[in-house]
């Protein structure tokens, strides 16, 4: 009788543990290389789920110099598609929208073109050509 009760409790424990796994399995660590082709030094990064506007700062370590310097950043998240907001040493900010960090391993940050900045100082470039290994359409 005790062995039957132990077997039932074991099955219940395994099923309960399995029910928790999908929630934890959704969170993954993203490693993403940023290549700064802009002219100015990149001093800050903030990340938000695509279209949410809920940007959270992410550490860069040291600033990333312009002209081709690069660094790998890390963050955890449940989805693959994010908006990335970059702040440069000169105070300008740019947002790259809908970047799939699961399908792409890096992003080339391009120099800001004149006229791309809105009145609030935020330029938006959602060009898929900005992401390395962007899927062909």
The 8 nearest C-alpha neighbors of each residue, nearest first, counted from 0:
[[1, 3, 2, 4, 5, 6, 7, 8],
 [0, 2, 4, 3, 5, 6, 7, 8],
 [1, 3, 5, 4, 0, 6, 7, 8],
 [4, 2, 6, 0, 5, 1, 7, 8],
 [3, 5, 1, 7, 6, 2, 8, 0],
 [6, 4, 2, 8, 3, 7, 9, 1],
 [7, 5, 9, 3, 4, 8, 2, 10],
 [8, 6, 4, 10, 9, 5, 11, 3],
 [7, 9, 11, 5, 6, 10, 12, 4],
 [8, 10, 6, 12, 7, 11, 5, 13],
 [9, 11, 13, 7, 12, 8, 14, 6],
 [12, 10, 8, 14, 9, 13, 15, 7],
 [11, 13, 9, 15, 10, 14, 8, 16],
 [14, 12, 16, 10, 15, 11, 17, 9],
 [13, 15, 17, 11, 16, 12, 10, 18],
 [16, 14, 12, 18, 17, 13, 11, 19],
 [15, 17, 13, 19, 18, 14, 12, 20],
 [18, 16, 14, 20, 19, 15, 13, 21],
 [17, 19, 15, 16, 20, 14, 21, 22],
 [18, 20, 16, 17, 22, 21, 15, 23],
 [19, 21, 17, 23, 22, 18, 24, 16],
 [22, 20, 24, 23, 19, 25, 18, 17],
 [23, 21, 20, 24, 25, 19, 26, 18],
 [22, 24, 20, 25, 21, 26, 19, 27],
 [23, 25, 21, 26, 22, 20, 27, 77],
 [26, 24, 77, 23, 22, 27, 21, 78],
 [27, 25, 77, 76, 24, 23, 75, 28],
 [28, 26, 75, 76, 77, 25, 29, 24],
 [27, 29, 75, 74, 76, 30, 73, 26],
 [28, 30, 74, 73, 75, 31, 27, 100],
 [31, 29, 73, 72, 71, 28, 32, 74],
 [30, 32, 72, 71, 104, 105, 29, 73],
 [31, 33, 71, 105, 70, 72, 104, 106],
 [32, 34, 106, 69, 70, 105, 71, 35],
 [35, 33, 69, 107, 67, 68, 108, 106],
 [34, 36, 108, 67, 65, 37, 68, 69],
 [37, 35, 66, 67, 109, 108, 65, 34],
 [110, 38, 36, 109, 65, 35, 39, 66],
 [37, 39, 65, 66, 110, 36, 40, 35],
 [40, 38, 65, 37, 87, 88, 41, 64],
 [39, 41, 64, 65, 88, 87, 63, 42],
 [42, 40, 87, 63, 62, 86, 43, 88],
 [41, 43, 62, 87, 86, 88, 40, 63],
 [44, 42, 86, 85, 41, 59, 45, 87],
 [43, 45, 85, 57, 84, 56, 86, 46],
 [44, 46, 56, 55, 84, 57, 54, 83],
 [45, 47, 83, 54, 55, 82, 84, 56],
 [48, 46, 54, 53, 82, 81, 49, 52],
 [47, 49, 81, 51, 82, 50, 80, 46],
 [50, 48, 81, 82, 97, 51, 80, 47],
 [49, 51, 52, 48, 82, 97, 96, 47],
 [52, 50, 53, 49, 48, 47, 54, 82],
 [51, 53, 54, 50, 47, 48, 49, 82],
 [54, 52, 47, 51, 55, 48, 46, 50],
 [55, 53, 47, 46, 45, 52, 56, 84],
 [54, 56, 45, 46, 47, 57, 53, 44],
 [57, 55, 45, 44, 46, 54, 58, 43],
 [58, 56, 45, 44, 59, 55, 46, 74],
 [59, 57, 60, 56, 44, 43, 72, 73],
 [60, 58, 61, 72, 57, 62, 43, 44],
 [59, 61, 58, 62, 72, 70, 63, 57],
 [60, 62, 59, 63, 42, 58, 70, 41],
 [61, 63, 42, 41, 64, 40, 59, 60],
 [62, 64, 41, 40, 68, 69, 61, 65],
 [65, 63, 40, 68, 41, 62, 66, 39],
 [66, 64, 38, 40, 39, 37, 35, 36],
 [65, 67, 36, 38, 37, 68, 35, 64],
 [68, 66, 36, 35, 65, 34, 69, 64],
 [67, 69, 64, 35, 63, 34, 65, 66],
 [70, 68, 34, 33, 35, 63, 67, 32],
 [71, 69, 33, 32, 72, 34, 63, 68],
 [70, 72, 32, 31, 33, 30, 73, 69],
 [73, 71, 31, 30, 32, 59, 70, 74],
 [72, 74, 30, 29, 31, 71, 28, 75],
 [75, 73, 29, 28, 76, 30, 72, 57],
 [76, 74, 28, 27, 29, 26, 73, 77],
 [75, 77, 26, 27, 78, 28, 74, 29],
 [76, 78, 26, 25, 27, 79, 75, 24],
 [79, 77, 76, 80, 48, 25, 26, 81],
 [78, 80, 101, 99, 100, 81, 77, 76],
 [81, 79, 99, 98, 97, 49, 78, 100],
 [82, 80, 49, 48, 98, 97, 47, 83],
 [81, 83, 96, 49, 47, 97, 95, 46],
 [82, 84, 46, 95, 94, 45, 81, 96],
 [85, 83, 94, 45, 93, 44, 46, 95],
 [84, 86, 44, 93, 92, 43, 94, 83],
 [87, 85, 92, 43, 42, 91, 41, 90],
 [86, 88, 41, 42, 89, 90, 91, 40],
 [87, 89, 40, 90, 42, 41, 39, 86],
 [88, 90, 87, 91, 39, 40, 86, 92],
 [91, 89, 88, 87, 86, 92, 120, 42],
 [92, 90, 87, 89, 86, 120, 93, 121],
 [93, 91, 86, 121, 85, 87, 120, 90],
 [92, 94, 122, 121, 85, 84, 123, 95],
 [95, 93, 84, 123, 83, 96, 85, 122],
 [94, 96, 83, 124, 125, 82, 123, 84],
 [97, 95, 82, 125, 98, 94, 83, 49],
 [96, 98, 81, 82, 49, 80, 99, 125],
 [97, 99, 81, 80, 96, 100, 82, 95],
 [100, 98, 80, 79, 101, 102, 103, 97],
 [99, 101, 103, 79, 102, 98, 80, 104],
 [100, 102, 79, 99, 103, 104, 29, 80],
 [103, 101, 100, 99, 104, 133, 132, 79],
 [104, 102, 100, 101, 132, 105, 99, 131],
 [103, 105, 31, 32, 100, 102, 131, 106],
 [106, 104, 32, 31, 131, 33, 103, 130],
 [105, 107, 130, 33, 131, 34, 108, 129],
 [108, 106, 34, 129, 109, 35, 33, 130],
 [107, 109, 35, 36, 34, 37, 106, 110],
 [108, 110, 37, 36, 107, 111, 35, 129],
 [37, 111, 109, 38, 36, 112, 108, 39],
 [112, 110, 109, 113, 115, 37, 122, 93],
 [111, 113, 115, 110, 114, 116, 109, 122],
 [114, 112, 115, 111, 116, 110, 122, 117],
 [113, 115, 116, 112, 117, 111, 122, 118],
 [116, 114, 122, 113, 112, 117, 111, 123],
 [115, 117, 122, 121, 120, 114, 118, 113],
 [118, 116, 120, 119, 121, 122, 115, 114],
 [117, 119, 120, 116, 121, 122, 115, 114],
 [118, 120, 117, 121, 116, 122, 92, 91],
 [121, 119, 117, 118, 116, 91, 92, 122],
 [122, 120, 92, 116, 93, 117, 119, 123],
 [123, 121, 116, 93, 115, 117, 94, 120],
 [122, 124, 94, 93, 95, 125, 121, 115],
 [123, 125, 95, 126, 94, 122, 96, 93],
 [126, 124, 96, 95, 127, 123, 97, 129],
 [125, 127, 128, 124, 129, 95, 130, 96],
 [128, 126, 129, 130, 125, 133, 98, 134],
 [129, 127, 126, 130, 133, 131, 125, 132],
 [130, 128, 127, 126, 107, 106, 131, 108],
 [131, 129, 106, 128, 133, 127, 107, 132],
 [132, 130, 133, 105, 106, 103, 129, 104],
 [131, 133, 103, 134, 130, 102, 104, 105],
 [132, 134, 131, 130, 127, 135, 103, 128],
 [133, 135, 132, 136, 102, 127, 103, 131],
 [136, 134, 133, 132, 127, 128, 131, 130],
 [135, 134, 133, 127, 128, 132, 126, 130]]
